[in-house]
């Protein structure tokens, strides 16, 4: 019996990609299609794998096989590892196609592994925790102990792009219970219903001041963050300067 995978690193990604490629090739042989692994991204409890499909025999008719059937093929190949497979888009044209699939460590296994990783890394938050960096909101998606400098994986909520973070800055926000983001959301609600200048807005400004004083930000960061929190909501609203409450941010390639 195969060992359940609790985190997807280089070795696990290699195993999963080989199993999935072989399964796809067995299924598509009869259609004269060649399958090759096109690379992927991995970390924490998720991976995105790409597969290149090339039609070698134009005389054969391709029917009854689509993304749902191919997802099912991969799912059967990775079931033994406790992994869930989902189709995540692709591109095609002429005689070739590239299909992408997301693999995720399943349910209770992922949560148990994530809680253990968070504890070992000293994180005071878990998967699903939301925090702010440069005026943008992010959600934690996993932890990677093989990446000690930037062990936190998170996605930007505005577009789903994946990034990696250090722990210390998020811990500081977790200690505030995500207070800054909730204050900004509530402040936007006040503006949205036309309460600008009312007692509710002034009360929120007091809460904002108290939260920023607690964070003990350096230089002009506090003033810039205070201005962002107090400003009316706007599309693409961002804080361009680095927020002293957060650590450096790096996009996951």
Buried (B, 14 or more C-beta within 10 A) or exposed (E): EEEEBBBBBEEBBEBBBEBBBEBBBEBBEEBBBBBEBBEBBBBBBBBBBBBBBBBEEEEEEEEEBEEEEBBBBBBBBBEEBBBBBEBBEBEEEEEEBBBBBBBBBBEEBBBEBBBBBBEEBEBBBBBEBBBBBBBBBBBBBBBBEEBEEBBBBBBBEEEEEBBBBBBEBBBBBBEBEBBBBBBBEBBBEBBEEEEEEEEBBEEBBEBBBEBBEEBEBEEEBBEBBBEBBBBEEEEEEEBEBBBBBBBEBEEBE
